[in-house]
Amino acid sequence: MAQRIADLQDVTFALYDQMQVEALLRHERYQDLNRKTMDLILREARHFGTKEVLPTRAQGEVEGLRFDGGEVRVPACYRRVHRLLLAAELTSPTEDPAVGGQGLPHLLARAAGEYLTGANWSLVAYAVTGHGTGKMIELYGSVAQKALFLKKLYTGTWAGTMVLTEPSAGSDVGAITTTARDNGDGSYLIRGDKIFITNGEHDLSENIIHPVLARIEGDPMGTKGISIFIVPKFWVGPDGSMGDHNDVVCTGVEKKMGIKGSATCTMSFGAQGRCRGLLLGRPRQGMEIMFHMMNEARLDVGFMGLCHASAAYLHAIDYARQRIQGRELGSASRDSVPIIRHPDVRRMLLWMKAHVDGMRSLVYYVSRCQDEAALTDVEVAVSGHNDRIALLTPVVKAYCAQRGFEVCSMAMQVYGGSGYIRDYPVEQLTRDCRIASIFEGTDGIQAMDLLGRKLGMDGGRVFIQLLAEIQATVQAARAHADLAALADALEAAVRHLATTAQALGERARSAEVKSAFAHAHPFLISFGDVIMAWMLLWRANTATPLLEKRLAKVAPEARAQKINTDKKAAFYEGQRQTACFFIQNVLPETRGRMRSIQAGDAAALKISEAGFGGL
């Protein structure tokens, strides 16, 4: 039976061959790691995800959540596996072992993480979201705050959340009304209501630490007046012991389309006037601190899109190989064949493969940038890596979220009617993946961030440098005769992307600013498509010499047969065909979209409100 989370052969290819993770091991930080150890980590993550976590995905949805008297009870099947996750120290793998981590490179941790997030995000999130809370405290907290909270959060002993959204504020964080009043003893009295708080209440952890955005009384309105507070579910004493309940109450749990094992909570802070919080950082530094956590979360959401897509794709391949239906076109036989032999099914599968492969490489590439930033002492280099991550964060989040959902939807199409019913897994994967385009700022907000902030970083030089790196891959591809035409096509698309970005940026700085932002999301998707083409051509560059080495002693007339019978040769040839498919079939659509963006049609702005109908 197929392993249906992530293709281990592709994971190892992207990790070792394309992203060259072993180059990181030259640094003294990773002197205890080697290829054998990394392989073992991947195998153990794969085994754990497949054997322990994966069975809880469907079962957790059947059992569901129970909400009663302010308490949330998670699906019973989560409990044992959650304990195993914590015992395996899988909650903060990149952090220092002294505070509960494993000290792994981000790149390796992402690869291993595919087998957890892809198995059941709803369960795994209960264990790992405390990492983001802990990271904020590590970066901005006092010595006392770190001593109280850091290790508990990094190990998953205490859970963490992100508490921003309010009923009347939504994505307009500056409009929040939650207040904080100085108690004069180092704590603040917190009062307010929050909504859509992922895992805001549950019974898997003895304590939940909430980073809560609030406005200190007397501070100005808007984002500049916002501070952030550490608000535990149970108050934590100076010695680390838990005290009384801290007047943090869950007042409801949303009934959702997907991720039904994850508690999406409405939370009340201080309804009885007894909720205390500790100021994190300085007064009015809340948005700066929260954005650090949000950017980490946005990369995680893009990763979520990849993982759901990967699982859906593997299920679709397995089904297409087993489902017998219809005669093969062009064959004289009247026998029915597996649907993978039908041209349209093959088109759908290759479209899915191209996006899953490309998204995996993009996510790994950003993880490698994180490692390179952490391993250098040269300030300019650190800044360059961090700027590259910042530029790509909205693309990872929004592009992988949208394309991940589309891959799941196409997997359902491969299944036909069976895909639409709950007896088969792609129905749940499709529903679960849909939230990714909404989590941590909708895709439209990511597009506005890309256009309004990220493209213009350092006078546009960060964007230009990325395009130069893509061009280096194009030049390398020209060394392979079979890839030269693909290199030319990508180079033309890169030039088109640059002119589109320039035109859109100029429009955004003019009186046509609204028109520019009406095209921000199509631009983000176009940018993502070009990145996918880059990643896939890079993969083909990497695979081609490996394929030639594999076929070195094979006669020309026997090469096709060798590829059909040798799994590694087939894999490497598959990388070339995948790049060809995307660049020759998908990228022309992208260029058409970029022409539309440059034309700047303003119909979305010109139509009257009444013109939308529905009155």
C-alpha positions in Angstrom: 0.0 0.0 0.0 1.3 3.5 -0.8 2.7 5.7 1.9 0.4 8.7 1.7 2.0 11.6 3.5 5.1 12.6 1.6 7.2 10.9 -1.0 10.4 10.0 0.8 12.4 9.8 -2.5 11.3 13.3 -3.4 11.9 14.6 0.1 15.5 13.3 0.2 16.1 14.6 -3.4 15.0 18.1 -2.5 16.9 18.0 0.9 20.2 16.5 -0.1 20.6 17.0 -3.9 18.8 20.2 -4.6 19.2 22.2 -1.3 22.5 20.6 -0.3 21.7 20.3 3.4 25.0 18.5 4.1 26.8 21.8 3.4 25.4 23.1 6.6 27.1 20.4 8.6 30.5 22.1 8.0 29.4 24.6 10.8 30.4 23.7 14.3 26.8 24.0 15.4 26.0 20.9 13.6 29.2 19.0 14.1 27.3 16.1 15.7 25.1 15.6 12.6 25.9 13.5 9.6 24.1 11.9 6.7 23.4 8.8 8.6 21.9 10.7 11.5 19.7 12.8 9.3 18.4 9.8 7.4 17.5 8.3 10.8 15.6 11.4 11.8 13.7 11.3 8.6 12.9 7.6 8.9 11.8 8.0 12.5 9.6 11.0 11.6 8.1 9.1 8.7 7.4 6.0 10.9 5.9 8.1 13.7 3.7 10.1 11.3 2.5 7.1 9.5 2.0 4.7 12.4 0.9 7.0 15.1 -0.4 10.4 13.8 -2.0 9.4 10.5 -4.7 7.1 12.1 -6.0 10.1 14.2 -6.8 12.2 11.2 -10.1 10.5 10.2 -10.8 9.2 13.7 -10.4 12.6 15.2 -13.0 14.1 12.9 -15.5 11.3 13.7 -15.0 11.9 17.5 -14.9 15.7 17.2 -14.6 18.2 20.0 -16.8 18.5 23.1 -17.5 21.9 24.6 -19.1 22.1 28.0 -19.0 24.7 30.7 -16.1 26.6 29.2 -14.0 23.4 28.8 -12.9 21.9 25.5 -12.3 18.1 25.3 -10.3 17.1 22.3 -10.9 13.8 20.4 -9.9 10.9 22.7 -7.6 9.4 20.0 -5.4 12.5 20.3 -4.3 12.0 23.9 -1.8 9.2 23.6 -0.2 10.5 20.4 0.1 13.9 21.9 2.0 12.5 24.8 4.2 10.6 22.4 4.9 13.8 20.4 6.1 15.5 23.5 8.2 12.5 24.6 9.9 12.4 21.2 10.9 16.1 21.6 9.3 16.9 18.2 7.8 20.3 19.3 10.8 22.7 18.8 13.4 20.7 16.8 15.4 23.8 15.8 15.9 25.2 19.3 18.8 24.7 21.6 18.6 21.4 23.5 19.1 23.4 26.8 15.6 24.8 26.4 13.9 21.8 25.0 14.9 21.6 21.4 17.0 19.2 19.3 19.3 21.8 17.7 18.5 20.7 14.1 18.8 22.8 11.0 15.6 24.4 9.9 15.9 22.6 6.5 16.1 19.2 8.1 13.3 20.0 10.6 11.0 21.1 7.7 11.6 17.8 5.9 10.9 15.7 9.0 7.9 17.9 9.8 6.2 16.9 6.6 5.4 13.6 8.1 3.7 15.2 11.1 1.8 18.1 9.6 0.9 16.0 6.6 -0.4 13.2 8.9 -2.8 15.3 11.0 -2.3 19.1 11.4 -5.1 19.4 13.9 -3.4 17.1 16.4 0.1 18.3 15.8 -0.8 21.9 16.2 -1.7 21.4 19.8 1.8 20.3 20.5 3.8 22.7 18.3 2.1 26.1 18.5 3.7 26.9 21.8 7.0 27.3 19.9 5.9 30.6 18.4 4.8 31.9 21.8 8.1 30.8 23.3 10.1 32.4 20.5 8.5 35.8 21.2 9.5 35.4 24.9 13.0 34.3 24.0 13.5 37.4 21.8 11.7 40.0 23.8 11.1 38.7 27.3 12.8 39.5 30.5 15.2 37.1 32.2 12.4 36.2 34.7 9.9 35.6 31.9 12.2 33.3 30.0 12.9 31.3 33.2 9.2 30.9 33.8 7.9 30.1 30.3 10.5 29.3 27.7 11.3 25.6 28.3 7.7 24.7 29.2 6.6 26.2 25.8 9.4 24.8 23.7 8.8 21.3 25.1 5.1 21.5 24.7 4.5 20.9 28.4 2.5 24.2 28.3 0.6 25.1 25.1 0.6 28.4 23.4 -1.7 30.5 21.2 -1.8 33.7 19.2 -4.5 36.1 20.5 -5.2 39.0 18.1 -8.7 38.9 16.5 -11.7 40.6 18.0 -15.4 40.6 16.9 -15.4 44.2 15.8 -11.8 44.4 14.5 -11.1 41.3 12.4 -8.0 41.9 10.3 -7.9 45.6 11.3 -5.8 44.8 14.3 -5.4 48.5 15.1 -9.1 48.7 16.0 -8.9 46.3 18.9 -10.6 47.3 22.2 -9.0 44.9 24.7 -7.5 47.0 27.5 -4.7 46.7 30.0 -4.5 48.5 33.3 -1.3 48.7 35.3 -1.8 47.0 38.7 1.4 48.6 40.1 2.9 45.2 41.0 4.4 44.3 37.6 1.2 42.8 36.3 -1.7 44.3 34.3 -5.4 43.8 34.5 -6.6 42.5 31.1 -10.1 42.9 29.8 -11.6 42.0 26.4 -13.0 39.4 24.1 -11.2 37.6 21.3 -12.4 35.3 18.5 -11.0 32.7 16.1 -8.3 31.7 18.6 -6.8 28.4 17.4 -6.6 25.9 20.3 -7.4 28.7 22.8 -8.8 26.1 25.2 -8.2 22.3 25.4 -7.4 19.6 27.9 -4.1 18.3 26.5 -1.9 20.7 28.5 -2.0 21.7 32.1 -1.5 25.3 31.2 -2.0 27.5 28.1 0.0 30.7 27.6 -1.8 33.3 25.6 0.1 36.3 24.0 -2.7 38.9 24.0 -2.7 42.2 22.1 -4.2 44.9 24.2 -4.1 48.7 24.6 -2.7 50.1 27.9 -5.2 52.7 29.2 -4.3 56.1 27.9 -2.3 54.9 24.9 -3.2 56.1 21.5 -5.6 54.3 19.1 -4.3 52.4 16.1 -1.5 49.9 15.8 1.1 52.3 17.4 -0.8 52.1 20.7 -0.9 48.3 21.0 1.1 46.3 23.5 1.4 42.6 24.1 0.9 40.6 27.3 1.7 37.1 28.5 -1.6 35.9 29.9 -1.6 32.3 31.3 -4.7 30.3 31.7 -3.5 29.5 35.2 -1.4 32.2 36.9 2.3 31.3 37.2 4.1 32.2 40.4 7.7 33.5 40.6 8.9 30.0 41.3 7.2 28.6 38.3 4.4 26.9 40.2 0.8 27.2 38.8 -1.7 29.2 40.9 -5.3 30.1 40.5 -7.4 30.2 37.3 -6.6 33.5 35.7 -10.1 34.5 34.6 -9.5 33.3 31.0 -12.6 31.6 29.7 -13.6 29.9 26.5 -17.2 31.0 25.7 -17.7 29.0 22.5 -16.1 26.7 19.9 -16.8 27.3 16.2 -18.4 24.6 14.1 -16.1 24.5 11.0 -15.9 23.2 7.5 -12.6 21.4 8.2 -9.9 20.9 10.8 -12.6 19.7 13.1 -10.3 18.3 15.7 -8.7 21.8 16.2 -10.5 24.0 18.7 -11.3 27.4 17.2 -12.3 29.4 20.3 -14.1 32.5 21.4 -12.2 33.7 24.4 -13.2 36.1 27.3 -10.4 37.7 29.2 -11.2 39.4 32.6 -15.0 39.1 32.6 -14.7 38.8 36.4 -12.1 41.5 36.7 -9.3 39.0 37.7 -7.3 38.4 34.5 -3.7 39.3 34.9 -1.0 39.6 32.3 2.7 40.4 32.1 3.9 43.0 29.7 6.2 41.5 27.0 8.8 43.9 25.7 8.1 47.6 26.0 4.7 49.4 26.0 3.4 50.0 22.5 5.8 47.4 21.0 3.0 44.8 20.6 2.8 44.8 16.8 6.5 44.6 16.3 6.6 41.5 18.6 3.5 39.9 17.2 4.7 40.3 13.6 7.7 38.1 14.5 5.3 35.4 15.6 2.9 36.0 12.7 5.7 35.7 10.1 6.7 32.3 11.5 3.1 31.3 11.5 2.6 32.4 7.9 5.5 30.2 6.8 3.9 27.4 8.8 0.5 28.0 7.0 2.2 27.7 3.6 3.8 24.5 4.8 0.4 23.3 5.8 -0.8 23.9 2.2 2.1 21.9 0.9 1.6 19.0 3.3 -2.1 18.6 2.5 -1.4 18.8 -1.2 1.4 16.2 -0.9 -1.0 13.8 0.9 -3.8 14.4 -1.6 -1.5 13.8 -4.5 -0.2 10.5 -3.2 -3.7 9.3 -2.6 -4.6 10.3 -6.1 -1.7 8.4 -7.7 -2.5 5.3 -5.7 -6.2 5.5 -6.7 -5.4 6.1 -10.3 -3.1 3.0 -10.4 -5.8 0.8 -8.9 -9.0 2.1 -10.4 -9.9 0.0 -13.5 -12.2 1.9 -15.8 -12.5 2.5 -19.5 -10.5 1.3 -22.5 -7.1 2.7 -23.4 -7.2 5.2 -26.2 -5.5 3.9 -29.4 -5.5 0.3 -28.2 -7.2 -2.5 -30.0 -7.9 -4.3 -26.7 -11.4 -4.1 -25.3 -10.2 -4.6 -21.7 -10.6 -1.8 -19.1 -7.4 -0.3 -17.8 -6.2 1.6 -14.7 -7.3 5.2 -15.1 -3.7 6.4 -14.9 -3.4 5.4 -18.5 -6.0 8.0 -19.6 -4.5 11.2 -20.9 -6.6 13.6 -18.9 -5.9 11.8 -15.7 -2.2 11.9 -16.4 -2.5 15.7 -17.1 -4.2 16.2 -13.7 -1.6 14.1 -11.9 1.3 15.9 -13.5 -0.2 19.3 -12.7 -0.5 18.2 -9.1 3.0 16.7 -9.1 4.5 19.9 -10.5 3.0 22.1 -7.8 3.7 19.7 -4.9 7.4 19.4 -6.0 7.7 23.1 -6.6 6.1 24.0 -3.3 8.3 21.6 -1.4 11.4 23.1 -2.9 10.2 26.6 -2.2 9.5 25.8 1.5 12.9 24.1 1.8 14.6 27.0 0.1 13.3 29.5 2.6 14.3 27.1 5.4 17.8 27.0 4.0 17.8 30.8 4.0 16.9 30.7 7.7 19.8 28.4 8.4 22.3 30.5 6.4 21.2 33.6 8.3 21.7 31.8 11.6 25.1 30.4 10.7 26.8 33.6 9.5 28.3 36.3 11.7 28.5 38.8 8.8 25.8 41.4 9.4 25.3 42.2 5.7 24.9 38.5 4.9 22.4 38.0 7.8 20.4 41.0 6.6 20.4 39.7 3.0 19.1 36.2 4.0 16.4 37.8 6.3 15.3 40.2 3.5 15.0 37.2 1.1 12.8 35.4 3.7 10.7 38.5 4.2 10.1 38.9 0.5 9.1 35.3 0.0 7.0 34.9 3.2 3.7 36.3 1.7 4.3 34.1 -1.4 4.9 31.0 0.6 1.9 31.7 2.7 -0.6 32.7 0.0 0.6 30.7 -3.0 1.1 27.4 -1.2 -2.3 27.9 0.6 -4.2 28.5 -2.7 -2.3 26.0 -4.8 -2.4 23.4 -2.0 -6.2 23.6 -1.9 -6.3 23.4 -5.7 -4.2 20.2 -5.6 -6.5 18.7 -3.1 -9.5 19.7 -5.2 -7.9 18.1 -8.3 -7.2 14.9 -6.4 -10.9 14.8 -5.7 -11.5 15.1 -9.5 -9.1 12.1 -10.1 -11.3 10.1 -7.7 -14.4 11.1 -9.5 -17.6 10.5 -7.4 -15.6 8.5 -4.8 -13.6 11.6 -4.0 -16.7 13.5 -3.0 -17.7 11.1 -0.2 -16.2 10.6 3.2 -15.2 7.0 2.6 -12.1 8.4 0.8 -9.5 10.7 2.4 -9.3 13.5 -0.2 -12.7 14.8 0.9 -11.4 15.6 4.3 -8.0 16.8 3.0 -9.8 19.3 0.7 -11.9 20.7 3.6 -9.0 20.8 6.0 -6.7 22.6 3.5 -9.2 25.4 2.7 -8.5 27.3 5.9 -4.9 27.9 4.9 -6.0 30.8 2.6 -7.6 32.5 5.6 -5.2 31.7 8.5 -2.8 34.4 9.6 -4.1 37.0 7.2 -6.1 36.2 4.1 -4.3 35.7 0.8 -5.5 39.2 -0.2 -3.7 40.7 2.8 -0.5 38.8 1.9 -0.8 40.2 -1.6 -1.1 43.7 -0.2 1.9 43.1 2.0 3.9 41.9 -1.1 3.0 44.9 -3.2 2.9 47.5 -0.5 6.0 46.6 1.5 8.1 43.7 0.2 8.7 44.5 -3.4 10.1 47.9 -2.5 12.5 46.7 0.2 15.9 48.3 0.0 14.8 50.3 -3.1 13.7 47.1 -4.9 17.1 45.5 -4.6 15.9 42.5 -2.7 13.5 41.6 -5.5 16.2 42.3 -8.1 18.7 40.0 -6.4 16.1 37.2 -6.3 15.6 37.6 -10.0 19.4 37.4 -10.5 19.5 34.1 -8.6 16.7 32.7 -10.9 18.8 33.9 -13.9 21.8 31.9 -12.5 19.6 28.8 -12.6 18.6 29.6 -16.2 22.2 29.9 -17.2 23.1 26.6 -15.6 20.2 24.9 -17.4 21.6 26.0 -20.8 24.5 23.6 -20.2 22.0 20.7 -20.8 20.7 20.5 -24.3 17.4 19.0 -23.2 16.8 22.0 -20.9 17.8 24.9 -23.1 14.3 25.6 -24.4 12.9 25.6 -20.8 15.7 28.0 -19.8 14.7 30.4 -22.5 11.0 30.2 -21.6 11.7 30.9 -17.9 14.1 33.7 -18.7 11.3 35.4 -20.8 8.9 34.9 -17.9 11.3 36.5 -15.4 11.7 39.5 -17.7 7.9 39.7 -17.9 7.6 39.5 -14.1 10.1 42.3 -13.7 8.3 44.7 -16.0 5.0 43.8 -14.4 6.3 44.5 -10.9 7.7 47.8 -12.1 4.4 48.8 -13.8 2.3 47.7 -10.8 4.7 49.5 -8.3 4.5 52.8 -10.3 0.7 52.5 -10.3 0.7 51.9 -6.5 2.6 55.1 -6.1 0.2 57.1 -8.3 -3.4 58.2 -8.2 -4.3 54.7 -9.5 -3.3 53.1 -6.2 -6.6 51.3 -5.8 -6.3 49.9 -9.3 -2.8 48.6 -8.4 -4.0 46.8 -5.3 -7.0 45.3 -7.2 -4.3 43.4 -9.1 -2.1 42.6 -6.1 -3.3 39.0 -5.7 -3.1 38.1 -9.4 0.5 39.4 -9.2 1.3 37.3 -6.1 0.1 34.2 -7.9 2.1 35.1 -11.0 5.2 35.7 -8.8 4.5 32.3 -7.3 4.2 30.6 -10.7 7.6 32.0 -11.7 9.1 30.8 -8.5 7.6 27.3 -9.2 9.1 27.3 -12.7 12.5 28.3 -11.1 12.3 25.5 -8.5 11.3 22.9 -11.1 14.1 24.0 -13.5 16.5 23.9 -10.6 15.3 20.3 -9.9 15.8 19.4 -13.5 19.3 20.8 -13.5 20.1 18.8 -10.4 18.5 15.6 -11.8 20.0 15.6 -15.3 23.6 14.7 -14.4 22.3 12.1 -11.9 20.3 10.6 -14.7 23.2 10.6 -17.1 25.3 8.9 -14.6 22.6 6.3 -14.1 22.5 5.7 -17.9 26.2 6.0 -18.6 26.7 2.3 -19.5 23.3 1.9 -21.2 23.1 1.8 -25.0 21.0 4.7 -26.6 18.4 2.3 -27.8 18.0 0.8 -24.3 17.7 4.1 -22.4 13.9 4.2 -22.5 13.6 0.6 -21.2 16.1 1.4 -18.4 14.0 4.4 -17.4 10.9 2.3 -17.3 12.4 -0.4 -15.1 14.9 1.6 -12.9 13.0 3.6 -10.2 15.8 6.1 -9.7 16.2 6.7 -13.4 12.5 7.1 -13.7 12.5 9.6 -10.8 15.3 11.7 -12.4 13.6 11.7 -15.8 10.3 12.6 -14.0 12.0 15.8 -12.7 12.8 16.8 -16.3 9.3 16.0 -17.6 7.7 17.8 -14.6 9.7 21.0 -15.3 8.8 20.7 -19.0 5.1 20.3 -18.3 4.9 23.3 -15.9 7.1 25.7 -18.0 5.4 24.8 -21.3 1.8 24.4 -20.1 1.3 26.5 -16.9 3.8 29.4 -17.4 2.1 30.6 -20.6 -1.1 31.1 -18.5 1.0 33.0 -16.0 2.3 35.3 -18.8 -1.3 35.9 -19.9 -2.2 36.9 -16.4 0.8 39.3 -16.2 -0.4 41.0 -19.4 -3.8 41.5 -17.8 -2.2 43.0 -14.7 -0.1 45.4 -16.9 -3.3 46.4 -18.8 -4.7 47.5 -15.4 -8.4 47.1 -16.0 -10.3 48.9 -13.3 -13.8 47.2 -13.7 -13.6 46.0 -10.1 -13.4 49.6 -9.0 -15.8 51.1 -11.5 -18.7 48.8 -10.8 -21.2 50.4 -8.5 -22.2 48.6 -5.3 -25.7 48.2 -6.7 -24.2 46.7 -9.8 -23.1 43.7 -7.9 -26.8 42.7 -7.5 -28.2 40.7 -4.7 -30.5 43.6 -3.6 
